[in-house]
Amino acid sequence: MKLDIDLSDLELAAAKMQGLDAYLTALQNAGKSYEEGLAMAKQFALDNHGSVAAVDSEGMTRITVRDTEAHCFQPYPDIDKFYFEI
């Protein structure tokens, strides 16, 4: 018998303890929309004494926590997924 259980919230909670890179990867793997993923990433940064800054007019957002800096973006308007680069 196969159980149909969504463990994405547990995976996100575990990733929070591993740092910015792990948390953003977990958001992306969970298939979060761009707006939801970005909001969660911003809150993570603020909760961990990081910073959030808009980089350009194309929607790129820079999130910094300790010594890790990530650029979050939505590559195309019709793809509503959260993406980032470290």
C-alpha positions as CSV (number, residue, x, y, z in Angstrom):
1,M,0.0,0.0,0.0
2,K,1.4,3.4,-1.0
3,L,0.7,6.4,1.2
4,D,0.0,9.7,-0.5
5,I,1.7,12.2,1.9
6,D,3.0,15.7,1.0
7,L,6.2,16.2,2.9
8,S,7.2,19.5,1.2
9,D,6.5,21.6,4.4
10,L,8.8,19.3,6.4
11,E,11.5,19.5,3.7
12,L,11.3,23.3,3.7
13,A,11.6,23.4,7.5
14,A,14.6,21.1,7.4
15,A,16.2,23.2,4.6
16,K,15.8,26.4,6.7
17,M,18.4,25.0,9.2
18,Q,20.9,24.4,6.4
19,G,21.1,28.0,5.1
20,L,20.0,30.1,2.1
21,D,21.1,27.9,-0.7
22,A,19.4,24.8,0.7
23,Y,16.2,26.7,1.5
24,L,16.0,28.3,-2.0
25,T,16.6,24.9,-3.5
26,A,13.8,23.4,-1.4
27,L,11.5,26.2,-2.6
28,Q,12.3,25.5,-6.2
29,N,11.9,21.7,-5.7
30,A,8.6,22.3,-4.1
31,G,7.4,23.9,-7.3
32,K,6.5,27.2,-5.6
33,S,5.2,30.0,-7.8
34,Y,7.5,33.0,-8.3
35,E,5.5,35.3,-6.0
36,E,5.1,32.7,-3.3
37,G,8.7,31.5,-3.5
38,L,10.0,35.1,-3.5
39,A,7.9,36.0,-0.5
40,M,9.1,33.0,1.5
41,A,12.7,33.7,0.5
42,K,12.4,37.4,1.6
43,Q,11.0,36.3,4.9
44,F,13.8,33.8,5.4
45,A,16.3,36.6,4.8
46,L,14.7,39.0,7.2
47,D,14.3,36.2,9.9
48,N,18.1,35.5,9.6
49,H,19.3,39.1,9.7
50,G,19.9,39.2,5.9
51,S,19.0,41.8,3.3
52,V,16.7,42.0,0.3
53,A,17.2,44.4,-2.6
54,A,15.7,44.9,-6.1
55,V,18.6,44.6,-8.6
56,D,17.0,45.7,-11.8
57,S,13.7,46.6,-13.5
58,E,13.4,43.1,-15.0
59,G,12.4,41.7,-11.6
60,M,15.7,40.3,-10.4
61,T,15.9,40.4,-6.5
62,R,19.1,40.0,-4.6
63,I,18.8,38.1,-1.3
64,T,21.8,38.0,1.1
65,V,22.2,36.0,4.2
66,R,25.5,36.0,5.9
67,D,28.1,35.2,3.2
68,T,25.6,33.8,0.7
69,E,24.1,36.0,-2.0
70,A,21.4,34.8,-4.4
71,H,19.6,36.4,-7.3
72,C,15.9,35.3,-7.6
73,F,14.0,35.7,-10.8
74,Q,11.2,34.6,-13.0
75,P,12.8,33.8,-16.4
76,Y,9.7,34.4,-18.5
77,P,6.3,35.9,-17.6
78,D,4.4,32.9,-18.8
79,I,6.5,30.5,-16.5
80,D,5.2,31.0,-13.0
81,K,8.0,29.3,-11.2
82,F,10.6,30.4,-8.6
83,Y,14.2,30.4,-9.9
84,F,17.5,31.5,-8.4
85,E,21.2,31.6,-8.9
86,I,23.9,31.7,-6.2
